[in-house]
Amino acid sequence: MRCRSRNAQLVWPARKPAKGQIWPTGPLDVPPLVSYGAGMAIQPGRNQLGTDRGHIIVRTGRDGLAATAGHDLTIELTRWSGVLTVTEDLSPGSLEVRIDMRSLLVRDGTGGLKPLTDRDKREAALTAGKVLRTQRSPEAAFSAAEFGPGIAGGGVISGNLTLAGITRPLHLQVSKTGQDAYQATASVVQSHFGIKPYSGFLGALKVRDNVDIEVSIDLSGPTATRELPGGERT
């Protein structure tokens, strides 16, 4: 089976605008295929993704009467893996991602009455793990098979997120941030997954129910290990 070059272009299926809707013109307006850009180290088959190619970041916000006493946290999930399946015409076919929720690492905390120490960050990660019930549900998963262009450019990945044992739909908004670099963002409502957001000081300090998810992927460099149809690996 022949493979495209490592600089092949990943293309995303275009969709027709709704009645009365006009797609914005620009580099992505190239029917019948919509492209996120050229030069990606992606080829047909199963492309492995992981921490060597990207990061998954969770950002929390504060609420309540004592919000000024708390911190907005930047948390990284440091153990995860994924598989992006690409068809022979270089269209994305499916995306499967698995995340070890026990790998929470607090990278930063802004606001608050004083800066977070390293000990504070470790304790915040432990508290987050308890809130997310990571001992009972240590793995989160995202599965998608719908890929389309965004109204204002970029793209949309539609799938299902399983978190704390509950599955709900999730839509990732994708934008290009570099030659072969992309960012996907989404908002997750904790209570929709049966999670009670953290609160302290008798409820005067709370973590907002909505948390922001940011996924950054860099597809430059050597092509990742791939599995072609039939099980052949390259």
C-alpha positions in Angstrom: 0.0 0.0 0.0 1.4 3.4 -0.9 1.5 6.2 1.6 1.4 9.9 1.0 4.5 11.9 1.8 4.9 13.1 5.4 4.1 16.6 4.3 0.7 15.6 3.0 -2.3 17.8 3.8 -5.0 16.7 6.2 -8.4 17.7 4.8 -11.7 18.0 6.7 -15.1 17.4 5.1 -17.0 20.6 4.3 -20.6 21.0 5.1 -23.3 23.1 3.4 -24.3 26.3 5.2 -27.8 26.4 6.7 -30.5 28.3 4.9 -29.8 32.0 5.0 -26.3 31.4 6.4 -23.2 32.5 4.5 -19.8 30.9 5.2 -17.0 33.4 5.7 -14.5 33.5 2.9 -10.9 32.8 3.5 -8.2 30.1 3.3 -10.7 27.5 4.7 -13.4 28.2 2.1 -12.2 25.6 -0.4 -15.1 23.3 -1.2 -15.6 20.4 -1.3 -12.8 19.9 1.1 -11.8 22.1 4.0 -8.2 22.2 5.1 -6.6 23.1 8.3 -3.3 23.7 6.5 -0.5 21.9 4.7 2.8 20.3 5.8 1.4 18.1 8.5 3.3 15.0 9.5 0.1 12.9 9.1 -0.5 10.0 6.8 -3.4 7.5 6.2 -3.9 5.0 8.9 -3.8 5.1 12.7 -1.6 8.0 13.9 -0.5 7.8 17.5 -0.8 11.0 19.7 0.4 11.6 23.2 2.4 13.8 25.6 5.3 14.0 23.1 3.1 15.9 20.7 0.8 17.9 22.9 -0.7 19.0 26.2 -4.1 18.8 27.9 -4.7 21.8 30.2 -7.7 22.4 32.6 -8.3 26.0 33.8 -10.5 26.7 36.8 -12.2 29.9 38.0 -13.3 31.2 41.4 -16.7 32.2 42.6 -18.4 33.2 45.9 -18.1 35.9 48.4 -14.5 34.9 49.3 -13.4 34.5 45.7 -10.5 36.9 46.2 -9.0 34.5 48.7 -8.7 31.6 46.2 -6.7 31.0 43.0 -7.6 30.3 39.4 -5.7 27.1 38.7 -3.9 25.9 35.6 -3.8 22.1 35.8 -2.1 19.8 33.3 -3.0 16.1 32.7 0.4 14.6 32.2 -0.5 11.1 31.1 -2.7 10.6 28.1 -2.6 8.9 24.7 -4.7 9.1 21.5 -5.2 7.7 18.1 -6.2 9.8 15.1 -7.4 7.6 12.2 -7.0 9.2 8.8 -8.5 7.9 5.6 -6.8 7.4 2.3 -8.0 10.8 1.1 -6.4 12.4 4.2 -9.8 13.1 5.9 -10.0 12.5 9.6 -12.0 9.4 10.3 -12.1 9.1 14.0 -10.3 10.2 17.2 -9.9 8.3 20.4 -8.2 9.7 23.5 -7.7 8.2 26.9 -6.6 10.3 29.9 -5.2 9.2 33.3 -7.1 11.4 35.7 -4.6 10.6 38.4 -1.9 12.5 36.6 -3.2 16.0 37.7 -0.4 18.5 38.0 -1.0 22.1 39.1 1.2 24.2 37.0 0.1 27.7 38.2 -2.3 29.6 40.3 -3.3 33.2 39.7 -5.1 35.6 42.1 -5.5 34.9 45.8 -4.1 36.6 48.8 -0.6 35.2 48.3 1.2 33.1 45.6 0.9 29.4 45.6 3.9 27.5 47.0 5.0 24.1 45.6 3.3 22.5 48.6 0.1 24.4 47.9 0.1 23.1 44.3 0.5 19.5 45.5 -2.3 19.9 48.0 -4.5 21.5 45.3 -3.9 18.6 43.0 -4.8 16.1 45.7 -8.0 18.0 46.4 -8.9 18.1 42.7 -8.4 14.3 42.5 -10.8 13.8 45.4 -13.4 16.1 43.8 -13.1 14.2 40.5 -13.2 10.9 42.3 -10.1 9.7 40.4 -9.6 6.6 42.6 -13.1 5.3 41.6 -12.9 6.5 38.0 -9.2 6.9 37.1 -9.7 7.2 33.4 -11.5 9.7 31.2 -12.0 9.2 27.5 -13.0 11.2 24.4 -14.3 9.5 21.3 -15.2 11.4 18.1 -16.2 10.5 14.5 -17.6 13.9 13.4 -15.4 16.5 12.0 -16.5 19.8 10.3 -15.5 23.4 9.7 -16.2 26.1 12.2 -18.4 29.1 11.2 -15.7 31.6 11.8 -12.8 29.4 10.6 -11.0 26.5 12.1 -13.0 23.4 12.8 -15.2 21.5 15.1 -14.7 18.0 16.5 -17.9 16.5 17.9 -17.8 13.4 20.1 -18.5 12.1 23.6 -16.6 12.7 26.8 -16.6 10.1 29.6 -15.7 11.6 32.9 -16.3 10.2 36.4 -18.1 7.3 34.8 -20.7 9.5 33.0 -20.7 10.1 29.2 -21.9 13.4 27.7 -21.6 15.1 24.3 -18.6 17.4 23.8 -17.7 19.7 21.0 -14.1 20.9 20.5 -13.4 24.1 18.7 -10.2 23.8 16.7 -7.9 26.6 15.5 -4.5 26.6 13.8 -1.8 28.2 16.0 1.3 27.4 13.9 2.7 25.7 10.8 1.7 22.3 12.1 0.3 23.3 15.5 -3.4 23.3 16.6 -5.4 24.1 19.6 -8.7 22.6 20.6 -10.9 24.3 23.3 -14.1 23.3 25.1 -16.0 24.1 28.3 -17.0 21.3 30.6 -19.7 21.6 33.2 -18.7 19.5 36.2 -22.2 18.9 37.6 -23.2 17.4 34.2 -20.9 14.5 35.1 -22.1 14.2 38.7 -19.2 16.2 40.0 -19.8 18.6 42.9 -17.3 21.5 42.4 -15.0 22.3 45.3 -16.1 24.8 47.9 -14.5 26.1 51.1 -15.0 28.6 53.9 -18.6 27.3 54.4 -19.4 27.8 50.8 -18.0 31.4 50.6 -15.2 30.2 48.2 -16.2 28.0 45.3 -14.7 26.7 42.1 -17.0 27.5 39.1 -19.0 24.7 37.7 -17.7 25.4 34.2 -14.0 24.6 33.6 -12.1 25.4 30.4 -10.2 22.7 28.5 -7.3 23.5 26.2 -5.6 20.8 24.1 -2.5 21.8 22.1 -1.1 19.5 19.4 2.1 19.9 17.4 2.2 17.6 14.4 5.6 18.7 13.0 8.6 16.5 13.2 8.9 12.7 12.4 5.7 10.9 11.6 4.3 9.1 14.6 4.0 5.3 14.7 1.1 4.4 12.4 -1.0 1.3 11.8 -2.3 0.9 8.3 -5.5 -1.0 7.4 -4.7 -4.7 7.8 -2.5 -4.1 10.8 0.7 -3.2 9.0 2.8 -0.8 11.1 5.2 1.9 9.8 
